[in-house]
């Protein structure tokens, strides 16, 4: 999770994350988030476009002893690639 977060901050300046929904069931936490920023750094080999981007992510995290233990995420990658200019 830390590596992905660092890569996002390197590729997207002005990065803001809005938590739209957050649910907890015991040691499981689900979040639905909206990311917004400007594509000013390389992202998986895609050169900076300068475009403003917006994409959604849904996460499910399992905590053990109060610490993150497992994490799964689904992101709207196709929409993000279109906004960076990597896809038509």
ZIWOBEL-V76221 format. One record per backbone hydrogen bond with DSSP energy under -0.5 kcal/mol. CO is the residue of the C=O (numbers start at 1). NH is the residue of the N-H. E is the energy in kcal/mol with one decimal. If there is no record, write none. Layout:
co=[CO/CO]
nh=[NH/NH]
e=[E/E]
This chain:
co=[1/2/3/4/5/6/7/8/11/11/11/12/13/16/17/18/18/21/23/25/27/28/29/30/31/32/32/33/33/34/35/36/37/38/38/39/43/45/46/51/53/55/56/57/58/59/60/61/62/62/64/67/70/72/74/75/76/77/78/79/80/81/81/81/82]
nh=[5/6/7/8/9/10/11/12/13/40/41/15/38/36/19/20/34/32/30/28/63/25/61/23/59/20/21/35/57/18/55/16/53/13/40/50/46/47/43/39/37/35/76/33/74/31/72/29/69/70/67/64/62/60/58/77/80/81/82/83/84/85/86/87/85]
e=[-2.4/-2.5/-2.3/-2.4/-2.1/-1.7/-1.9/-2.5/-0.5/-1.4/-2.1/-0.7/-2.6/-2.5/-0.5/-0.8/-2.6/-2.4/-3.1/-1.8/-2.7/-2.6/-2.8/-2.8/-2.5/-2.7/-1.6/-0.5/-2.2/-2.8/-2.0/-2.9/-3.1/-1.9/-1.4/-3.1/-1.8/-0.6/-1.9/-3.2/-1.9/-3.3/-2.1/-3.2/-2.6/-2.1/-2.5/-2.6/-3.2/-1.8/-1.8/-2.8/-2.7/-2.7/-2.9/-2.0/-1.7/-2.7/-2.2/-2.1/-1.7/-0.6/-1.7/-1.2/-0.8]
